[in-house]
């Protein structure tokens, strides 16, 4: 049983952002500040990653711990409306796996960061992205130019 009326629940849920969350914006600004250019919420890429480096085929997602099920096996489950939330969060986790699998099959590299990692370890997250960018650039330099 939900502790809110349907109207209250609707208002609460409408305030939860799906894009441009504080942590996404914080990561994006930090990357922009060091000169990296990216696309935000690119709908042309499967799964609509939060950030993409299209020429390098790098997709970055910033996942909220609650909605994407961090530590799901050991985490305390929601007490109100638990059937709904468990189903929703497990579907989100399944979708994350499906998105990763598809993008990787299309030769994309997928990086996923938890929101708390952005808050607490922004520098480490940026280093992981820089390492992936350098790795992809190195991979691309080994591909011979096409003779069209």
C-alpha positions in Angstrom: 0.0 0.0 0.0 1.4 3.4 -1.0 1.6 6.0 1.7 0.7 8.8 -0.8 -2.5 9.5 -2.6 -2.3 9.0 -6.4 -2.1 12.8 -6.8 0.7 13.1 -4.3 2.6 10.2 -5.8 2.2 11.8 -9.3 3.7 15.0 -8.0 6.6 13.3 -6.3 7.4 11.2 -9.4 7.2 14.1 -11.7 10.0 15.8 -9.8 12.4 13.0 -10.5 14.5 13.9 -13.5 15.3 11.3 -16.2 17.9 13.4 -18.0 20.3 16.2 -16.9 20.4 15.0 -13.3 22.8 16.9 -11.1 25.4 14.1 -11.4 25.1 13.9 -15.2 25.5 17.7 -15.4 28.5 17.6 -13.0 30.2 14.9 -15.1 29.4 16.7 -18.4 30.7 20.0 -17.1 33.9 18.5 -15.9 34.5 16.8 -19.2 33.8 20.0 -21.1 36.1 21.9 -18.9 39.0 19.7 -19.9 38.2 20.1 -23.5 36.2 17.0 -24.3 33.2 17.3 -26.6 30.3 14.9 -26.6 26.7 14.5 -27.4 24.1 14.5 -24.6 21.1 12.1 -24.6 21.7 11.1 -28.2 18.5 9.4 -29.3 20.2 8.0 -32.4 22.2 5.6 -30.1 20.4 2.7 -28.7 19.5 3.2 -25.1 19.9 7.0 -25.3 23.1 7.2 -23.3 23.6 10.3 -21.1 26.8 11.1 -23.0 28.3 9.8 -26.2 31.6 10.2 -28.0 30.2 9.2 -31.4 33.3 8.9 -33.5 34.9 6.7 -30.9 31.7 4.8 -30.2 31.8 5.4 -26.4 28.5 5.5 -24.5 28.3 6.8 -20.9 25.5 6.2 -18.5 25.1 7.8 -15.1 22.8 5.5 -13.1 20.9 6.3 -9.9 21.5 3.7 -7.2 17.8 3.3 -6.4 16.3 3.1 -9.8 19.1 0.9 -11.3 19.3 -1.5 -8.3 22.8 -0.9 -6.9 23.5 -3.8 -4.4 20.1 -5.1 -5.2 20.7 -8.6 -3.7 21.6 -7.1 -0.3 19.7 -3.8 -0.4 16.6 -3.3 1.8 13.6 -3.5 -0.5 11.0 -0.7 -0.6 8.3 -1.2 2.1 5.5 0.8 0.4 4.2 -0.4 -2.9 7.0 -2.9 -2.9 5.5 -5.1 -5.7 5.5 -2.2 -8.1 9.0 -1.0 -7.1 10.6 -4.4 -7.2 9.2 -5.1 -10.7 10.2 -1.7 -11.9 13.8 -1.8 -10.6 14.4 -5.4 -11.8 13.1 -4.4 -15.3 15.5 -1.4 -15.2 18.4 -3.7 -14.4 17.4 -6.1 -17.1 17.1 -3.2 -19.6 20.6 -2.0 -18.6 22.0 -5.4 -19.5 20.1 -5.5 -22.8 21.4 -2.0 -23.7 25.0 -2.9 -22.8 24.8 -6.2 -24.8 23.4 -4.5 -27.9 25.8 -1.6 -27.9 28.8 -3.9 -27.4 27.5 -6.0 -30.3 27.7 -2.9 -32.4 31.3 -2.3 -31.3 30.4 0.4 -28.7 32.3 0.7 -25.4 29.9 1.2 -22.5 30.8 3.0 -19.3 28.3 3.1 -16.5 28.8 5.2 -13.3 26.7 5.2 -10.2 25.6 8.7 -9.2 27.5 8.4 -5.9 30.7 7.6 -7.8 30.3 10.9 -9.6 29.6 12.7 -6.3 32.5 11.1 -4.4 35.1 10.2 -7.0 34.6 12.5 -10.0 38.3 12.5 -10.8 38.4 8.7 -11.0 35.4 8.7 -13.3 37.0 11.2 -15.6 40.3 9.2 -15.6 38.3 6.1 -16.6 36.7 8.0 -19.5 40.1 9.4 -20.6 41.6 5.9 -20.5 38.7 4.6 -22.7 39.1 7.5 -25.1 42.8 6.9 -25.5 42.2 3.2 -25.9 39.6 3.7 -28.6 41.8 6.3 -30.4 44.6 3.7 -30.4 42.3 1.0 -31.7 41.1 3.3 -34.5 44.6 4.2 -35.5 45.3 0.5 -36.3 42.5 0.3 -38.7 43.8 0.8 -42.3 42.1 3.6 -44.2 39.4 2.4 -46.7 40.1 2.8 -50.4 36.7 4.0 -51.6 
